[in-house]
Amino acid sequence: MADKPQHPPAIELDGARLRPLRVADADALYAYLRDPVVTELTSYPVASVPMVEAMIERSLSRWAAGEPYRWGVALQHDDQLVGTCGFNEWSQVHRWAELAFDLAQAHWGKGLMRQAVAAVLQWTFRQDQVDRVHAFVRVDNRRSERLLERSGFVREGCLRSYRVCRGQPHDFYIYGLLRSDWAAAQQPVGADEARR
């Protein structure tokens, strides 16, 4: 990114915050990723302690290298990790980033991840190093589809047998959001347009 951050900035949300992942988050991350309801419609493998430790280490090393990766989503009152939001991949050359997110089931349906996605997009597009953010979503994952659509993403196509999920190939939709579309959506609506 423009200023090559060595760690993600903390971003306050309503009742939660985006903050850097920590080694101490491994237990909380493992606790919710081992819930099959959380991962059944994703491409996550079966969760293990080494897997979540590797995720955290990858996040720390990617940020340290100046590459955007994942934030932790933590509750404000106790700093407990309940999710992650950010990027799986980033291409400096092609100016795109691949969005990904996950959230403990107890916090579904409360608007928390929608806030997190909006905050990540705002931070990312304001860095002026990314022109496109895209996400891959299993075709049966309606919750994630709705979240992306409400966040301004457009479904661009279907990738057949795109990822193998716990031994089975699955089709995935690709959703995309351009910085120009995001910026246009941030413009205040004029009084004449608001009455229409």
N, C-alpha and C positions, 0 to 999 in steps of 0.2 A: 504494500500500500504506500501512499504518498510519504508518510513519515516513518515507515517501517516500525510499527509498534512491536515492542518486545513481549507484550501481553495484552489481552483485550481490555479495553476500558470498562470500568463498572458503569452500568446504565440502570437507573432506577425505573421500576415499573410500579404499577398499582398493587401493593402488597407483596412484591417480589423484586428481585434485581437480577440483572445479567452480570456475572462476574467470572474471573478466570476459574477454570477447573483446578482442583488441588488434589494432591495424592491422598489426602484424608477423605476425599469424596468417594473413594472406591467402594466402600460398604454400601452407601446410599445408592450409588449407580447400579451396583450389582443387585440390590434388593428390588428395584423396580424393573430392571431389564430381565430378571429371571421370571417375571410374571408373564405367562404365555399370552395373556390378553393384550399386553403392551406390544409384544413383538410379532404376534401371529400374522399381521398384514404388512410386515416389513421384510427386508432382506437380511436382518440381523441373524447371525448364527445363534445356537443355543448359548445363553450367557454363561460365562465362567469368570472366576476372579482374575485369572491371567488376562482374559479378554478385556475386562474393564480397566485393569491397570495399564494395559497397552494403549487403550483409547485415551486415557488421561495423559500418559507419557507422550503420545503423538500430538495431542493438543498443546502441551507445554513446549515441545520441541518445534512445532510448526510456528507458533507465535514467536518463539525466541529467534527463529530464522526470518522473521518479518513477514510471514505468510498468514493470512487470516484463517482461522479454523473455528473451533467450537467455543461457545461460552457455556458456563453452567447457569442454570436457572435455579435460584435459591430463594426461599421464603425470607421476607424481611425480618420477621420476629425472632427467628432462631437460626437463620443462615443455612437451613437444611437444604441440600440439593434435591430437587424434584424433577429435573429435566435438563436437557441440553438443546442448544439452538445455535446454528452457525453453518459452517461449510465443511463438506467432505473434500472438495477439490477446488482449486483456484488456478486459473491460467493468466499469468501476467501478460503473455504475448497476445492472447486472444481476448483479454479483458472480460472474462466471465468467471462466475463462481457457482458452485453447486450447493444449494441450500439443503439442509437436513435438520430434523428436530425429533425429539422424543420427550415423553412426559409420563410421570407416574399416573396410574389410572385414577387415583383418588382426586386428582386435580383436573381431570377432563371436564369439558363443558363449562368452565368458569371464565373463559376468555384469556387465560394466562398465556397460552402459546400464541394467540393472535397478537397480544401485546409484544411478546418476545420477537416474533417475526417482523413486526412493524419497526421495532427498535433496531434490529439487525440490518434491515433494509435501509433505514434512514442513515445509520452510521456508515454502511458500505457505500451507498451511492454518493454520499457527501465526501468520501475520500477521493473521488474522481479517478479511480483506477479500474473500475468495473462498469461496463456498459450493459451487461446482461447477467441476470441471476436465473438459474433454472433449477428444477427439482424433478426427481423421478419418483413416481408414486404407483404402487401396485393398483391394477384396475379395480380391485375389490375394496380398496381403502377409501371409502366415501368420506370419512372424517377429515383425512388429510386433503382430499380433493377440495372439500368445502372451505377449509382453512386457506388454501392457496388461492382459490377463486375470490374469496372475500378480501384477500390481500392484494388483489389486482393482477394475479397471474392468469395467463391464457393457456388453455390446453392446446398444444401444438401437434400432437400426434400420439400414436400408440406404437411402442416397440415390442414386437412379439418375442416371447421367450427371452426377455432381456436379461433377467437375473435368475440365478438358481437360489431358491430360498429353502434352506434346510432340506436339500436333496431334490426339490421339485422346481422345474422351470416355470416362470410366471411372466405374464405380459405386464408392462409398465407404461403408464402415460408419462409424457414429458410435458411439463408446464414451464413457461418462460415469462419473464418480466424484464422489459427494457428500461434502462435508466430514464430515457426520454418519456416513456409512458408513466413511470413512477413520478417524475417531476411534474408532468402535466396534471396528475391527480392531486398533487400537493397545492396547486394554485387555488386561492380562495375563489368561490363562486360569486360572480357579480350579482347585484340586486335583481337585475332584469332576468338573469338566468335562474336565480333561485325561485322566482315566482312561477316559472314554467313548469 
